[in-house]
Amino acid sequence: MPTRMWKYSIYSFLKLLRRRLPESLDYILAFIYLTYQIMAFLYKIVPIFKDT
């Protein structure tokens, strides 16, 4: 599941925002911080994610 989240949602959205640089830099940073928090929470709660 983390791999799918990265490939289909996180990476594709970052790629979209990257095309709009430099206007989207603040949004990119906010999105990275948010996704990091979500992924860290999932790794903490769901033990099987630690193997990925």
N, CA, C, O and CB atoms as a CASP TS submission, in Angstrom:
PFRMAT TS
TARGET T0000
AUTHOR 0000-0000-0000
METHOD Language model
MODEL 1
PARENT N/A
ATOM      1  N   MET     1       0.811  -1.203   0.000  1.00  0.00           N
ATOM      2  CA  MET     1       0.000   0.000   0.000  1.00  0.00           C
ATOM      3  C   MET     1       0.861   1.278   0.000  1.00  0.00           C
ATOM      4  O   MET     1       0.542   2.204  -0.746  1.00  0.00           O
ATOM      5  CB  MET     1      -0.926  -0.008   1.208  1.00  0.00           C
ATOM      6  N   PRO     2       1.918   1.370   0.787  1.00  0.00           N
ATOM      7  CA  PRO     2       2.727   2.596   0.716  1.00  0.00           C
ATOM      8  C   PRO     2       3.300   2.832  -0.678  1.00  0.00           C
ATOM      9  O   PRO     2       3.420   3.975  -1.119  1.00  0.00           O
ATOM     10  CB  PRO     2       3.863   2.532   1.728  1.00  0.00           C
ATOM     11  N   THR     3       3.652   1.758  -1.365  1.00  0.00           N
ATOM     12  CA  THR     3       4.190   1.913  -2.714  1.00  0.00           C
ATOM     13  C   THR     3       3.131   2.467  -3.650  1.00  0.00           C
ATOM     14  O   THR     3       3.422   3.337  -4.472  1.00  0.00           O
ATOM     15  CB  THR     3       4.716   0.576  -3.244  1.00  0.00           C
ATOM     16  N   ARG     4       1.930   1.983  -3.536  1.00  0.00           N
ATOM     17  CA  ARG     4       0.831   2.506  -4.358  1.00  0.00           C
ATOM     18  C   ARG     4       0.531   3.959  -4.041  1.00  0.00           C
ATOM     19  O   ARG     4       0.288   4.769  -4.936  1.00  0.00           O
ATOM     20  CB  ARG     4      -0.423   1.671  -4.158  1.00  0.00           C
ATOM     21  N   MET     5       0.551   4.279  -2.750  1.00  0.00           N
ATOM     22  CA  MET     5       0.297   5.667  -2.354  1.00  0.00           C
ATOM     23  C   MET     5       1.353   6.577  -2.973  1.00  0.00           C
ATOM     24  O   MET     5       1.041   7.659  -3.470  1.00  0.00           O
ATOM     25  CB  MET     5       0.293   5.813  -0.805  1.00  0.00           C
ATOM     26  N   TRP     6       2.610   6.126  -2.939  1.00  0.00           N
ATOM     27  CA  TRP     6       3.679   6.934  -3.518  1.00  0.00           C
ATOM     28  C   TRP     6       3.489   7.095  -5.014  1.00  0.00           C
ATOM     29  O   TRP     6       3.550   8.206  -5.539  1.00  0.00           O
ATOM     30  CB  TRP     6       5.039   6.311  -3.227  1.00  0.00           C
ATOM     31  N   LYS     7       3.258   5.981  -5.699  1.00  0.00           N
ATOM     32  CA  LYS     7       3.219   6.004  -7.162  1.00  0.00           C
ATOM     33  C   LYS     7       2.001   6.740  -7.716  1.00  0.00           C
ATOM     34  O   LYS     7       2.134   7.549  -8.634  1.00  0.00           O
ATOM     35  CB  LYS     7       3.235   4.595  -7.694  1.00  0.00           C
ATOM     36  N   TYR     8       0.836   6.473  -7.176  1.00  0.00           N
ATOM     37  CA  TYR     8      -0.393   6.990  -7.778  1.00  0.00           C
ATOM     38  C   TYR     8      -0.907   8.297  -7.190  1.00  0.00           C
ATOM     39  O   TYR     8      -1.694   8.995  -7.829  1.00  0.00           O
ATOM     40  CB  TYR     8      -1.449   5.976  -7.658  1.00  0.00           C
ATOM     41  N   SER     9      -0.477   8.631  -5.998  1.00  0.00           N
ATOM     42  CA  SER     9      -1.003   9.888  -5.452  1.00  0.00           C
ATOM     43  C   SER     9       0.102  10.884  -5.128  1.00  0.00           C
ATOM     44  O   SER     9       0.071  12.013  -5.617  1.00  0.00           O
ATOM     45  CB  SER     9      -1.821   9.612  -4.202  1.00  0.00           C
ATOM     46  N   ILE    10       1.053  10.500  -4.335  1.00  0.00           N
ATOM     47  CA  ILE    10       2.068  11.452  -3.882  1.00  0.00           C
ATOM     48  C   ILE    10       2.955  11.902  -5.036  1.00  0.00           C
ATOM     49  O   ILE    10       3.085  13.100  -5.289  1.00  0.00           O
ATOM     50  CB  ILE    10       2.923  10.832  -2.775  1.00  0.00           C
ATOM     51  N   TYR    11       3.559  10.959  -5.728  1.00  0.00           N
ATOM     52  CA  TYR    11       4.499  11.306  -6.794  1.00  0.00           C
ATOM     53  C   TYR    11       3.809  12.032  -7.946  1.00  0.00           C
ATOM     54  O   TYR    11       4.339  13.011  -8.471  1.00  0.00           O
ATOM     55  CB  TYR    11       5.187  10.050  -7.314  1.00  0.00           C
ATOM     56  N   SER    12       2.647  11.563  -8.332  1.00  0.00           N
ATOM     57  CA  SER    12       1.970  12.202  -9.466  1.00  0.00           C
ATOM     58  C   SER    12       1.567  13.641  -9.135  1.00  0.00           C
ATOM     59  O   SER    12       1.638  14.520  -9.993  1.00  0.00           O
ATOM     60  CB  SER    12       0.730  11.391  -9.871  1.00  0.00           C
ATOM     61  N   PHE    13       1.147  13.877  -7.894  1.00  0.00           N
ATOM     62  CA  PHE    13       0.787  15.239  -7.508  1.00  0.00           C
ATOM     63  C   PHE    13       2.028  16.132  -7.425  1.00  0.00           C
ATOM     64  O   PHE    13       1.984  17.293  -7.834  1.00  0.00           O
ATOM     65  CB  PHE    13       0.047  15.233  -6.162  1.00  0.00           C
ATOM     66  N   LEU    14       3.133  15.595  -6.898  1.00  0.00           N
ATOM     67  CA  LEU    14       4.370  16.379  -6.861  1.00  0.00           C
ATOM     68  C   LEU    14       4.867  16.709  -8.262  1.00  0.00           C
ATOM     69  O   LEU    14       5.386  17.798  -8.504  1.00  0.00           O
ATOM     70  CB  LEU    14       5.451  15.624  -6.092  1.00  0.00           C
ATOM     71  N   LYS    15       4.707  15.769  -9.177  1.00  0.00           N
ATOM     72  CA  LYS    15       5.111  16.009 -10.556  1.00  0.00           C
ATOM     73  C   LYS    15       4.273  17.129 -11.175  1.00  0.00           C
ATOM     74  O   LYS    15       4.789  17.969 -11.913  1.00  0.00           O
ATOM     75  CB  LYS    15       4.982  14.722 -11.385  1.00  0.00           C
ATOM     76  N   LEU    16       3.000  17.130 -10.869  1.00  0.00           N
ATOM     77  CA  LEU    16       2.113  18.178 -11.356  1.00  0.00           C
ATOM     78  C   LEU    16       2.513  19.537 -10.785  1.00  0.00           C
ATOM     79  O   LEU    16       2.574  20.527 -11.514  1.00  0.00           O
ATOM     80  CB  LEU    16       0.659  17.856 -10.995  1.00  0.00           C
ATOM     81  N   LEU    17       2.779  19.582  -9.501  1.00  0.00           N
ATOM     82  CA  LEU    17       3.193  20.841  -8.879  1.00  0.00           C
ATOM     83  C   LEU    17       4.558  21.305  -9.377  1.00  0.00           C
ATOM     84  O   LEU    17       4.805  22.505  -9.495  1.00  0.00           O
ATOM     85  CB  LEU    17       3.224  20.690  -7.368  1.00  0.00           C
ATOM     86  N   ARG    18       5.432  20.365  -9.664  1.00  0.00           N
ATOM     87  CA  ARG    18       6.770  20.721 -10.137  1.00  0.00           C
ATOM     88  C   ARG    18       6.720  21.456 -11.476  1.00  0.00           C
ATOM     89  O   ARG    18       7.572  22.298 -11.758  1.00  0.00           O
ATOM     90  CB  ARG    18       7.632  19.468 -10.264  1.00  0.00           C
ATOM     91  N   ARG    19       5.741  21.141 -12.282  1.00  0.00           N
ATOM     92  CA  ARG    19       5.599  21.841 -13.572  1.00  0.00           C
ATOM     93  C   ARG    19       5.253  23.313 -13.384  1.00  0.00           C
ATOM     94  O   ARG    19       5.493  24.130 -14.273  1.00  0.00           O
ATOM     95  CB  ARG    19       4.522  21.168 -14.425  1.00  0.00           C
ATOM     96  N   ARG    20       4.693  23.648 -12.232  1.00  0.00           N
ATOM     97  CA  ARG    20       4.258  25.020 -11.960  1.00  0.00           C
ATOM     98  C   ARG    20       5.250  25.816 -11.121  1.00  0.00           C
ATOM     99  O   ARG    20       4.913  26.884 -10.609  1.00  0.00           O
ATOM    100  CB  ARG    20       2.931  24.999 -11.266  1.00  0.00           C
ATOM    101  N   LEU    21       6.477  25.301 -10.975  1.00  0.00           N
ATOM    102  CA  LEU    21       7.476  26.044 -10.213  1.00  0.00           C
ATOM    103  C   LEU    21       7.788  27.360 -10.897  1.00  0.00           C
ATOM    104  O   LEU    21       7.739  27.401 -12.126  1.00  0.00           O
ATOM    105  CB  LEU    21       8.756  25.217 -10.041  1.00  0.00           C
ATOM    106  N   PRO    22       8.092  28.397 -10.224  1.00  0.00           N
ATOM    107  CA  PRO    22       8.306  28.606  -8.803  1.00  0.00           C
ATOM    108  C   PRO    22       7.045  28.996  -8.040  1.00  0.00           C
ATOM    109  O   PRO    22       7.091  29.135  -6.818  1.00  0.00           O
ATOM    110  CB  PRO    22       9.339  29.653  -8.611  1.00  0.00           C
ATOM    111  N   GLU    23       5.921  29.175  -8.731  1.00  0.00           N
ATOM    112  CA  GLU    23       4.692  29.608  -8.042  1.00  0.00           C
ATOM    113  C   GLU    23       4.195  28.574  -7.035  1.00  0.00           C
ATOM    114  O   GLU    23       3.562  28.941  -6.045  1.00  0.00           O
ATOM    115  CB  GLU    23       3.592  29.890  -9.061  1.00  0.00           C
ATOM    116  N   SER    24       4.466  27.308  -7.262  1.00  0.00           N
ATOM    117  CA  SER    24       3.902  26.254  -6.421  1.00  0.00           C
ATOM    118  C   SER    24       4.850  25.780  -5.328  1.00  0.00           C
ATOM    119  O   SER    24       4.566  24.778  -4.673  1.00  0.00           O
ATOM    120  CB  SER    24       3.509  25.087  -7.272  1.00  0.00           C
ATOM    121  N   LEU    25       5.956  26.461  -5.111  1.00  0.00           N
ATOM    122  CA  LEU    25       6.941  26.004  -4.144  1.00  0.00           C
ATOM    123  C   LEU    25       6.359  25.877  -2.736  1.00  0.00           C
ATOM    124  O   LEU    25       6.636  24.895  -2.047  1.00  0.00           O
ATOM    125  CB  LEU    25       8.119  26.950  -4.128  1.00  0.00           C
ATOM    126  N   ASP    26       5.568  26.836  -2.301  1.00  0.00           N
ATOM    127  CA  ASP    26       4.964  26.766  -0.974  1.00  0.00           C
ATOM    128  C   ASP    26       4.019  25.573  -0.861  1.00  0.00           C
ATOM    129  O   ASP    26       3.963  24.915   0.178  1.00  0.00           O
ATOM    130  CB  ASP    26       4.213  28.062  -0.662  1.00  0.00           C
ATOM    131  N   TYR    27       3.284  25.300  -1.922  1.00  0.00           N
ATOM    132  CA  TYR    27       2.365  24.162  -1.919  1.00  0.00           C
ATOM    133  C   TYR    27       3.116  22.835  -1.899  1.00  0.00           C
ATOM    134  O   TYR    27       2.692  21.878  -1.251  1.00  0.00           O
ATOM    135  CB  TYR    27       1.449  24.220  -3.136  1.00  0.00           C
ATOM    136  N   ILE    28       4.234  22.792  -2.616  1.00  0.00           N
ATOM    137  CA  ILE    28       5.052  21.580  -2.627  1.00  0.00           C
ATOM    138  C   ILE    28       5.573  21.286  -1.218  1.00  0.00           C
ATOM    139  O   ILE    28       5.491  20.152  -0.746  1.00  0.00           O
ATOM    140  CB  ILE    28       6.231  21.724  -3.623  1.00  0.00           C
ATOM    141  N   LEU    29       6.098  22.290  -0.563  1.00  0.00           N
ATOM    142  CA  LEU    29       6.626  22.100   0.780  1.00  0.00           C
ATOM    143  C   LEU    29       5.542  21.678   1.758  1.00  0.00           C
ATOM    144  O   LEU    29       5.756  20.780   2.573  1.00  0.00           O
ATOM    145  CB  LEU    29       7.291  23.371   1.265  1.00  0.00           C
ATOM    146  N   ALA    30       4.389  22.310   1.685  1.00  0.00           N
ATOM    147  CA  ALA    30       3.283  21.942   2.570  1.00  0.00           C
ATOM    148  C   ALA    30       2.823  20.515   2.301  1.00  0.00           C
ATOM    149  O   ALA    30       2.524  19.770   3.235  1.00  0.00           O
ATOM    150  CB  ALA    30       2.109  22.916   2.396  1.00  0.00           C
ATOM    151  N   PHE    31       2.765  20.132   1.030  1.00  0.00           N
ATOM    152  CA  PHE    31       2.338  18.778   0.674  1.00  0.00           C
ATOM    153  C   PHE    31       3.354  17.746   1.152  1.00  0.00           C
ATOM    154  O   PHE    31       2.968  16.682   1.635  1.00  0.00           O
ATOM    155  CB  PHE    31       2.136  18.659  -0.844  1.00  0.00           C
ATOM    156  N   ILE    32       4.634  18.042   1.025  1.00  0.00           N
ATOM    157  CA  ILE    32       5.666  17.107   1.493  1.00  0.00           C
ATOM    158  C   ILE    32       5.576  16.925   3.003  1.00  0.00           C
ATOM    159  O   ILE    32       5.647  15.798   3.495  1.00  0.00           O
ATOM    160  CB  ILE    32       7.073  17.608   1.102  1.00  0.00           C
ATOM    161  N   TYR    33       5.421  18.011   3.737  1.00  0.00           N
ATOM    162  CA  TYR    33       5.301  17.898   5.191  1.00  0.00           C
ATOM    163  C   TYR    33       4.067  17.085   5.576  1.00  0.00           C
ATOM    164  O   TYR    33       4.130  16.245   6.474  1.00  0.00           O
ATOM    165  CB  TYR    33       5.237  19.291   5.832  1.00  0.00           C
ATOM    166  N   LEU    34       2.964  17.332   4.909  1.00  0.00           N
ATOM    167  CA  LEU    34       1.732  16.609   5.219  1.00  0.00           C
ATOM    168  C   LEU    34       1.856  15.123   4.893  1.00  0.00           C
ATOM    169  O   LEU    34       1.478  14.281   5.707  1.00  0.00           O
ATOM    170  CB  LEU    34       0.560  17.213   4.454  1.00  0.00           C
ATOM    171  N   THR    35       2.371  14.797   3.731  1.00  0.00           N
ATOM    172  CA  THR    35       2.496  13.388   3.358  1.00  0.00           C
ATOM    173  C   THR    35       3.511  12.672   4.238  1.00  0.00           C
ATOM    174  O   THR    35       3.338  11.491   4.540  1.00  0.00           O
ATOM    175  CB  THR    35       2.895  13.259   1.890  1.00  0.00           C
ATOM    176  N   TYR    36       4.559  13.361   4.652  1.00  0.00           N
ATOM    177  CA  TYR    36       5.515  12.745   5.569  1.00  0.00           C
ATOM    178  C   TYR    36       4.841  12.392   6.891  1.00  0.00           C
ATOM    179  O   TYR    36       5.064  11.310   7.434  1.00  0.00           O
ATOM    180  CB  TYR    36       6.708  13.681   5.813  1.00  0.00           C
ATOM    181  N   GLN    37       4.029  13.291   7.402  1.00  0.00           N
ATOM    182  CA  GLN    37       3.319  13.032   8.652  1.00  0.00           C
ATOM    183  C   GLN    37       2.367  11.855   8.511  1.00  0.00           C
ATOM    184  O   GLN    37       2.284  11.010   9.402  1.00  0.00           O
ATOM    185  CB  GLN    37       2.552  14.273   9.096  1.00  0.00           C
ATOM    186  N   ILE    38       1.655  11.797   7.403  1.00  0.00           N
ATOM    187  CA  ILE    38       0.710  10.698   7.181  1.00  0.00           C
ATOM    188  C   ILE    38       1.451   9.372   7.074  1.00  0.00           C
ATOM    189  O   ILE    38       1.050   8.388   7.695  1.00  0.00           O
ATOM    190  CB  ILE    38      -0.125  10.946   5.908  1.00  0.00           C
ATOM    191  N   MET    39       2.533   9.335   6.290  1.00  0.00           N
ATOM    192  CA  MET    39       3.283   8.089   6.121  1.00  0.00           C
ATOM    193  C   MET    39       3.939   7.663   7.432  1.00  0.00           C
ATOM    194  O   MET    39       3.964   6.473   7.749  1.00  0.00           O
ATOM    195  CB  MET    39       4.347   8.248   5.026  1.00  0.00           C
ATOM    196  N   ALA    40       4.463   8.604   8.188  1.00  0.00           N
ATOM    197  CA  ALA    40       5.061   8.274   9.482  1.00  0.00           C
ATOM    198  C   ALA    40       4.009   7.714  10.432  1.00  0.00           C
ATOM    199  O   ALA    40       4.282   6.777  11.182  1.00  0.00           O
ATOM    200  CB  ALA    40       5.730   9.513  10.101  1.00  0.00           C
ATOM    201  N   PHE    41       2.827   8.276  10.403  1.00  0.00           N
ATOM    202  CA  PHE    41       1.732   7.770  11.231  1.00  0.00           C
ATOM    203  C   PHE    41       1.352   6.348  10.822  1.00  0.00           C
ATOM    204  O   PHE    41       1.141   5.487  11.677  1.00  0.00           O
ATOM    205  CB  PHE    41       0.510   8.696  11.126  1.00  0.00           C
ATOM    206  N   LEU    42       1.266   6.107   9.526  1.00  0.00           N
ATOM    207  CA  LEU    42       0.934   4.762   9.059  1.00  0.00           C
ATOM    208  C   LEU    42       2.011   3.751   9.443  1.00  0.00           C
ATOM    209  O   LEU    42       1.692   2.635   9.854  1.00  0.00           O
ATOM    210  CB  LEU    42       0.740   4.764   7.547  1.00  0.00           C
ATOM    211  N   TYR    43       3.268   4.125   9.315  1.00  0.00           N
ATOM    212  CA  TYR    43       4.342   3.222   9.709  1.00  0.00           C
ATOM    213  C   TYR    43       4.295   2.916  11.199  1.00  0.00           C
ATOM    214  O   TYR    43       4.627   1.810  11.626  1.00  0.00           O
ATOM    215  CB  TYR    43       5.692   3.818   9.344  1.00  0.00           C
ATOM    216  N   LYS    44       3.883   3.896  11.980  1.00  0.00           N
ATOM    217  CA  LYS    44       3.813   3.714  13.436  1.00  0.00           C
ATOM    218  C   LYS    44       2.635   2.818  13.821  1.00  0.00           C
ATOM    219  O   LYS    44       2.766   1.972  14.704  1.00  0.00           O
ATOM    220  CB  LYS    44       3.690   5.078  14.143  1.00  0.00           C
ATOM    221  N   ILE    45       1.493   2.998  13.167  1.00  0.00           N
ATOM    222  CA  ILE    45       0.273   2.278  13.523  1.00  0.00           C
ATOM    223  C   ILE    45       0.215   0.882  12.909  1.00  0.00           C
ATOM    224  O   ILE    45      -0.215  -0.063  13.572  1.00  0.00           O
ATOM    225  CB  ILE    45      -0.936   3.073  13.090  1.00  0.00           C
ATOM    226  N   VAL    46       0.635   0.738  11.667  1.00  0.00           N
ATOM    227  CA  VAL    46       0.509  -0.524  10.946  1.00  0.00           C
ATOM    228  C   VAL    46       1.892  -1.167  10.843  1.00  0.00           C
ATOM    229  O   VAL    46       2.706  -0.737  10.027  1.00  0.00           O
ATOM    230  CB  VAL    46      -0.117  -0.304   9.529  1.00  0.00           C
ATOM    231  N   PRO    47       2.170  -2.189  11.655  1.00  0.00           N
ATOM    232  CA  PRO    47       3.511  -2.767  11.700  1.00  0.00           C
ATOM    233  C   PRO    47       4.005  -3.370  10.386  1.00  0.00           C
ATOM    234  O   PRO    47       5.212  -3.392  10.143  1.00  0.00           O
ATOM    235  CB  PRO    47       3.547  -3.809  12.742  1.00  0.00           C
ATOM    236  N   ILE    48       3.123  -3.851   9.550  1.00  0.00           N
ATOM    237  CA  ILE    48       3.555  -4.487   8.306  1.00  0.00           C
ATOM    238  C   ILE    48       4.176  -3.475   7.338  1.00  0.00           C
ATOM    239  O   ILE    48       4.941  -3.866   6.456  1.00  0.00           O
ATOM    240  CB  ILE    48       2.374  -5.190   7.638  1.00  0.00           C
ATOM    241  N   PHE    49       3.862  -2.187   7.483  1.00  0.00           N
ATOM    242  CA  PHE    49       4.433  -1.164   6.618  1.00  0.00           C
ATOM    243  C   PHE    49       5.931  -0.986   6.865  1.00  0.00           C
ATOM    244  O   PHE    49       6.632  -0.458   6.001  1.00  0.00           O
ATOM    245  CB  PHE    49       3.711   0.158   6.827  1.00  0.00           C
ATOM    246  N   LYS    50       6.430  -1.407   8.007  1.00  0.00           N
ATOM    247  CA  LYS    50       7.844  -1.249   8.312  1.00  0.00           C
ATOM    248  C   LYS    50       8.721  -2.081   7.383  1.00  0.00           C
ATOM    249  O   LYS    50       9.895  -1.760   7.194  1.00  0.00           O
ATOM    250  CB  LYS    50       8.110  -1.629   9.754  1.00  0.00           C
ATOM    251  N   ASP    51       8.179  -3.129   6.810  1.00  0.00           N
ATOM    252  CA  ASP    51       8.942  -3.965   5.882  1.00  0.00           C
ATOM    253  C   ASP    51       9.092  -3.325   4.518  1.00  0.00           C
ATOM    254  O   ASP    51       9.942  -3.744   3.733  1.00  0.00           O
ATOM    255  CB  ASP    51       8.284  -5.311   5.736  1.00  0.00           C
ATOM    256  N   THR    52       8.291  -2.328   4.221  1.00  0.00           N
ATOM    257  CA  THR    52       8.321  -1.712   2.887  1.00  0.00           C
ATOM    258  C   THR    52       9.374  -0.644   2.796  1.00  0.00           C
ATOM    259  O   THR    52       9.535  -0.024   1.745  1.00  0.00           O
ATOM    260  CB  THR    52       6.971  -1.121   2.538  1.00  0.00           C
TER
END
